[in-house]
């Protein structure tokens, strides 16, 4: 279970006992795609390098 709160234009999502999970600015625009840069980043090449360093192959 999670707890969801808004405060000063920010949405806070926390675990039931208060540990923060994430926070997002609430956009005033309507119909806009709100996306974090980390959601668009391709992480596969970095993961492949780590697996190769450990002797595993994807």
N, CA, C and O atoms as a GROMACS GRO file, in nm:
protein
  232
    1UNK      N    1   0.083  -0.117   0.000
    1UNK     CA    2   0.000   0.000   0.000
    1UNK      C    3   0.088   0.124   0.000
    1UNK      O    4   0.199   0.124   0.054
    2UNK      N    5   0.036   0.229  -0.062
    2UNK     CA    6   0.109   0.355  -0.066
    2UNK      C    7   0.019   0.468  -0.019
    2UNK      O    8  -0.104   0.456  -0.013
    3UNK      N    9   0.083   0.578   0.014
    3UNK     CA   10   0.013   0.700   0.052
    3UNK      C   11   0.045   0.804  -0.055
    3UNK      O   12   0.161   0.820  -0.093
    4UNK      N   13  -0.057   0.875  -0.102
    4UNK     CA   14  -0.039   0.977  -0.204
    4UNK      C   15  -0.085   1.111  -0.146
    4UNK      O   16  -0.196   1.122  -0.094
    5UNK      N   17   0.002   1.212  -0.156
    5UNK     CA   18  -0.029   1.345  -0.104
    5UNK      C   19   0.012   1.449  -0.206
    5UNK      O   20   0.101   1.425  -0.287
    6UNK      N   21  -0.053   1.564  -0.203
    6UNK     CA   22  -0.010   1.678  -0.282
    6UNK      C   23   0.019   1.794  -0.187
    6UNK      O   24  -0.053   1.816  -0.090
    7UNK      N   25   0.125   1.866  -0.218
    7UNK     CA   26   0.163   1.981  -0.136
    7UNK      C   27   0.239   2.079  -0.224
    7UNK      O   28   0.339   2.042  -0.285
    8UNK      N   29   0.192   2.202  -0.231
    8UNK     CA   30   0.259   2.308  -0.307
    8UNK      C   31   0.289   2.267  -0.451
    8UNK      O   32   0.398   2.293  -0.501
    9UNK      N   33   0.194   2.204  -0.519
    9UNK     CA   34   0.211   2.169  -0.660
    9UNK      C   35   0.298   2.048  -0.685
    9UNK      O   36   0.343   2.027  -0.798
   10UNK      N   37   0.323   1.968  -0.582
   10UNK     CA   38   0.404   1.848  -0.597
   10UNK      C   39   0.325   1.728  -0.548
   10UNK      O   40   0.261   1.734  -0.443
   11UNK      N   41   0.330   1.620  -0.623
   11UNK     CA   42   0.266   1.494  -0.585
   11UNK      C   43   0.371   1.407  -0.517
   11UNK      O   44   0.477   1.382  -0.574
   12UNK      N   45   0.341   1.362  -0.396
   12UNK     CA   46   0.433   1.278  -0.321
   12UNK      C   47   0.372   1.138  -0.308
   12UNK      O   48   0.256   1.123  -0.268
   13UNK      N   49   0.450   1.036  -0.341
   13UNK     CA   50   0.407   0.898  -0.323
   13UNK      C   51   0.501   0.834  -0.222
   13UNK      O   52   0.622   0.832  -0.240
   14UNK      N   53   0.443   0.782  -0.115
   14UNK     CA   54   0.522   0.725  -0.005
   14UNK      C   55   0.471   0.586   0.028
   14UNK      O   56   0.354   0.554   0.006
   15UNK      N   57   0.560   0.504   0.082
   15UNK     CA   58   0.518   0.375   0.136
   15UNK      C   59   0.429   0.403   0.256
   15UNK      O   60   0.430   0.514   0.310
   16UNK      N   61   0.354   0.306   0.296
   16UNK     CA   62   0.255   0.324   0.403
   16UNK      C   63   0.316   0.383   0.530
   16UNK      O   64   0.248   0.457   0.602
   17UNK      N   65   0.442   0.350   0.560
   17UNK     CA   66   0.505   0.398   0.683
   17UNK      C   67   0.589   0.523   0.661
   17UNK      O   68   0.668   0.560   0.748
   18UNK      N   69   0.572   0.589   0.544
   18UNK     CA   70   0.634   0.719   0.522
   18UNK      C   71   0.762   0.721   0.441
   18UNK      O   72   0.814   0.829   0.414
   19UNK      N   73   0.816   0.604   0.401
   19UNK     CA   74   0.938   0.605   0.320
   19UNK      C   75   0.904   0.660   0.181
   19UNK      O   76   0.812   0.610   0.116
   20UNK      N   77   0.977   0.762   0.135
   20UNK     CA   78   0.946   0.821   0.004
   20UNK      C   79   0.973   0.723  -0.110
   20UNK      O   80   1.077   0.657  -0.112
   21UNK      N   81   0.881   0.716  -0.204
   21UNK     CA   82   0.900   0.635  -0.324
   21UNK      C   83   0.936   0.726  -0.440
   21UNK      O   84   1.033   0.701  -0.511
   22UNK      N   85   0.858   0.833  -0.459
   22UNK     CA   86   0.889   0.930  -0.564
   22UNK      C   87   0.810   1.057  -0.542
   22UNK      O   88   0.717   1.060  -0.462
   23UNK      N   89   0.848   1.161  -0.614
   23UNK     CA   90   0.774   1.286  -0.613
   23UNK      C   91   0.777   1.345  -0.753
   23UNK      O   92   0.877   1.332  -0.825
   24UNK      N   93   0.668   1.409  -0.791
   24UNK     CA   94   0.655   1.466  -0.925
   24UNK      C   95   0.588   1.602  -0.917
   24UNK      O   96   0.495   1.622  -0.840
   25UNK      N   97   0.637   1.695  -0.996
   25UNK     CA   98   0.573   1.826  -1.009
   25UNK      C   99   0.440   1.807  -1.081
   25UNK      O  100   0.434   1.735  -1.181
   26UNK      N  101   0.335   1.870  -1.033
   26UNK     CA  102   0.205   1.862  -1.097
   26UNK      C  103   0.196   1.972  -1.202
   26UNK      O  104   0.204   2.090  -1.170
   27UNK      N  105   0.181   1.932  -1.328
   27UNK     CA  106   0.178   2.027  -1.438
   27UNK      C  107   0.044   2.098  -1.443
   27UNK      O  108  -0.061   2.039  -1.416
   28UNK      N  109   0.048   2.226  -1.477
   28UNK     CA  110  -0.076   2.301  -1.493
   28UNK      C  111  -0.129   2.288  -1.635
   28UNK      O  112  -0.243   2.327  -1.662
   29UNK      N  113  -0.048   2.234  -1.727
   29UNK     CA  114  -0.091   2.216  -1.865
   29UNK      C  115  -0.182   2.096  -1.878
   29UNK      O  116  -0.172   2.001  -1.801
   30UNK      N  117  -0.271   2.100  -1.977
   30UNK     CA  118  -0.363   1.990  -1.997
   30UNK      C  119  -0.323   1.915  -2.123
   30UNK      O  120  -0.297   1.976  -2.227
   31UNK      N  121  -0.319   1.782  -2.115
   31UNK     CA  122  -0.287   1.700  -2.230
   31UNK      C  123  -0.139   1.691  -2.263
   31UNK      O  124  -0.103   1.646  -2.372
   32UNK      N  125  -0.053   1.733  -2.172
   32UNK     CA  126   0.092   1.729  -2.196
   32UNK      C  127   0.148   1.594  -2.150
   32UNK      O  128   0.102   1.538  -2.051
   33UNK      N  129   0.247   1.544  -2.221
   33UNK     CA  130   0.318   1.424  -2.179
   33UNK      C  131   0.426   1.466  -2.080
   33UNK      O  132   0.518   1.539  -2.115
   34UNK      N  133   0.414   1.419  -1.959
   34UNK     CA  134   0.512   1.450  -1.855
   34UNK      C  135   0.598   1.326  -1.838
   34UNK      O  136   0.549   1.219  -1.801
   35UNK      N  137   0.727   1.341  -1.866
   35UNK     CA  138   0.814   1.225  -1.865
   35UNK      C  139   0.952   1.262  -1.812
   35UNK      O  140   1.010   1.363  -1.852
   36UNK      N  141   1.002   1.183  -1.722
   36UNK     CA  142   1.135   1.204  -1.668
   36UNK      C  143   1.239   1.164  -1.772
   36UNK      O  144   1.218   1.072  -1.850
   37UNK      N  145   1.352   1.235  -1.773
   37UNK     CA  146   1.460   1.202  -1.867
   37UNK      C  147   1.508   1.059  -1.845
   37UNK      O  148   1.547   0.992  -1.941
   38UNK      N  149   1.506   1.011  -1.721
   38UNK     CA  150   1.555   0.876  -1.695
   38UNK      C  151   1.461   0.771  -1.754
   38UNK      O  152   1.503   0.658  -1.776
   39UNK      N  153   1.336   0.805  -1.780
   39UNK     CA  154   1.244   0.710  -1.840
   39UNK      C  155   1.272   0.690  -1.989
   39UNK      O  156   1.239   0.586  -2.045
   40UNK      N  157   1.334   0.790  -2.052
   40UNK     CA  158   1.363   0.781  -2.196
   40UNK      C  159   1.502   0.726  -2.225
   40UNK      O  160   1.529   0.684  -2.337
   41UNK      N  161   1.589   0.726  -2.127
   41UNK     CA  162   1.728   0.687  -2.147
   41UNK      C  163   1.740   0.538  -2.173
   41UNK      O  164   1.673   0.457  -2.109
   42UNK      N  165   1.824   0.501  -2.268
   42UNK     CA  166   1.849   0.360  -2.299
   42UNK      C  167   1.958   0.309  -2.205
   42UNK      O  168   2.073   0.354  -2.213
   43UNK      N  169   1.924   0.217  -2.119
   43UNK     CA  170   2.020   0.164  -2.022
   43UNK      C  171   2.077   0.029  -2.064
   43UNK      O  172   2.159  -0.027  -1.991
   44UNK      N  173   2.037  -0.024  -2.178
   44UNK     CA  174   2.078  -0.160  -2.216
   44UNK      C  175   2.227  -0.172  -2.238
   44UNK      O  176   2.286  -0.273  -2.198
   45UNK      N  177   2.292  -0.072  -2.301
   45UNK     CA  178   2.436  -0.085  -2.327
   45UNK      C  179   2.514  -0.087  -2.196
   45UNK      O  180   2.612  -0.162  -2.184
   46UNK      N  181   2.475  -0.007  -2.099
   46UNK     CA  182   2.544  -0.007  -1.971
   46UNK      C  183   2.524  -0.141  -1.900
   46UNK      O  184   2.618  -0.194  -1.840
   47UNK      N  185   2.403  -0.195  -1.906
   47UNK     CA  186   2.375  -0.324  -1.844
   47UNK      C  187   2.457  -0.434  -1.912
   47UNK      O  188   2.511  -0.522  -1.845
   48UNK      N  189   2.466  -0.431  -2.046
   48UNK     CA  190   2.546  -0.530  -2.118
   48UNK      C  191   2.693  -0.525  -2.077
   48UNK      O  192   2.757  -0.629  -2.062
   49UNK      N  193   2.745  -0.404  -2.057
   49UNK     CA  194   2.885  -0.389  -2.015
   49UNK      C  195   2.906  -0.448  -1.875
   49UNK      O  196   3.007  -0.515  -1.850
   50UNK      N  197   2.812  -0.423  -1.784
   50UNK     CA  198   2.824  -0.477  -1.650
   50UNK      C  199   2.819  -0.630  -1.650
   50UNK      O  200   2.897  -0.696  -1.582
   51UNK      N  201   2.726  -0.685  -1.728
   51UNK     CA  202   2.714  -0.830  -1.736
   51UNK      C  203   2.841  -0.892  -1.797
   51UNK      O  204   2.886  -0.997  -1.751
   52UNK      N  205   2.898  -0.827  -1.898
   52UNK     CA  206   3.020  -0.877  -1.959
   52UNK      C  207   3.136  -0.873  -1.860
   52UNK      O  208   3.219  -0.963  -1.857
   53UNK      N  209   3.141  -0.767  -1.778
   53UNK     CA  210   3.247  -0.755  -1.678
   53UNK      C  211   3.236  -0.866  -1.573
   53UNK      O  212   3.338  -0.909  -1.518
   54UNK      N  213   3.115  -0.911  -1.545
   54UNK     CA  214   3.096  -1.018  -1.448
   54UNK      C  215   3.104  -1.155  -1.510
   54UNK      O  216   3.096  -1.256  -1.440
   55UNK      N  217   3.121  -1.160  -1.642
   55UNK     CA  218   3.134  -1.288  -1.709
   55UNK      C  219   3.001  -1.348  -1.751
   55UNK      O  220   2.996  -1.464  -1.791
   56UNK      N  221   2.895  -1.272  -1.742
   56UNK     CA  222   2.762  -1.318  -1.786
   56UNK      C  223   2.732  -1.258  -1.923
   56UNK      O  224   2.785  -1.152  -1.958
   57UNK      N  225   2.650  -1.322  -1.996
   57UNK     CA  226   2.606  -1.267  -2.125
   57UNK      C  227   2.455  -1.254  -2.122
   57UNK      O  228   2.385  -1.338  -2.066
   58UNK      N  229   2.405  -1.147  -2.182
   58UNK     CA  230   2.260  -1.125  -2.180
   58UNK      C  231   2.185  -1.229  -2.263
   58UNK      O  232   2.062  -1.224  -2.272
   0.00000   0.00000   0.00000
